[in-house]
């Protein structure tokens, strides 16, 4: 999905978050670009240690360990593969710019971090006995998707749907994002225990993003719109 609209100000924080995720991956042990991590078994050990240090491990997080409580923030900038990284950053690029424009840079950044933290926290709470490491910005980006659905339901995005032979077609954002949410729900319902995609974090992040945008940003925009209108044109 690719959609971009020129705004009055560049989406600095969206680009900054993309840059931080890319930098963390390129300098980490998964990219293959940092020789400091070695090769073979040494590299595998470095990758395991890297994820354990910066990722979320539910059974440690629920124990209340001080370092573990910070990992839902650090995990947002760690990805497990090139596909994982590029998929997340594409969604952030597509939907983050307009969300940042509406919210403002500081509030957008806080919104992103809080949605991501709470999404990972919710996943850890449901899987409290798991020792599988969880990494990635998916929960935070899902929050951005939820906010986008709330704030720009009529915006049109170009999407590639498999059952339409991957033809690039333009749809209203609400169709694309609700379709995405349903796919995540179905995947979460059918997911097997063990390593894999944390679909629950996606669902929680999306729901949090939608509710927060509705309560904080959409309502604020309506109040500003009414106060800016001439007295005789204001709506009840």
Residue, then its C-alpha position, 0 to 999 in steps of 0.5 A: x500500500x502506498x499513499x503519500x500527501x504533501x503536507x505543510x511540514x515534513x513528517x520529521x518524527x515519522x522519518x526519524x522513527x523509520x531511520x532509528x529502526x533502520x539504523x538499529x537493524x543495520x548495526x545489529x547482528x541480523x543485517x550481516x553488515x557489522x563484522x564485529x558480531x563474527x560468523x557461524x556459531x559466534x554470530x548465532x550466539x550474538x543474535x540470541x544475546x541481542x534479542x534477549x537484551x533488547x526484546x520483550x521476554x514475557x516471563x521476565x516482564x511480568x516478574x517486575x525486573x527493572x530492565x525488563x520493564x524498559x524492553x517494550x520500548x527498546x523492542x520497538x526498534x529491533x527487528x528479526x529480519x529484512x522482511x520484518x523491518x521493510x514491511x513495518x517501515x512501509x506501513x509506517x511511511x504510508x500511514x505515519x505522515x498524515x497521522x503526524x500532521x494531524x497530531x503534531x510531532x510531539x504528540x505523535x511520537x508519544x502516541x506511537x511509543x505508548x501504543x507500542x509499549x501497551x501492545x507489547x505489555x498486553x501480549x506479555x500479560x496474556x502469555x505470561x509464562x512464555x520465554x519467547x522473545x518479542x521484537x518489532x514495531x508492529x504494535x506501535x505501527x498498528x496504533x498508527x493504523x488505528x488512528x489513521x482509520x479514525x482520523x482519515x476514514x475517507x482517504x484513499x490508499x493504493x492496495x495490492x490484494x492477493x485475490x485480485x491478482x495483486x492489481x494496484x487498486x485504490x480503496x477508501x482507507x476504512x475498507x483497507x484497514x478493516x480488512x487488515x484488522x480482520x486478517x489479523x484477528x483470524x490469524x491470531x485465532x488460528x495461531x499455534x503456540x510458540x515462535x511466530x507473529x504476535x498478532x495479539x499485539x497488532x490487535x491491541x495496538x490497533x484498538x488503542x490507536x483508534x480509541x485514543x485518536x477518537x478521544x483525543x485528536x478527533x474531538x479536538x479537531x471538531x472543537x477547533x473547527x467550531x471555534x474557528x467558524x463564524x458565530x452564525x455558522x457554528x454547529x450544535 
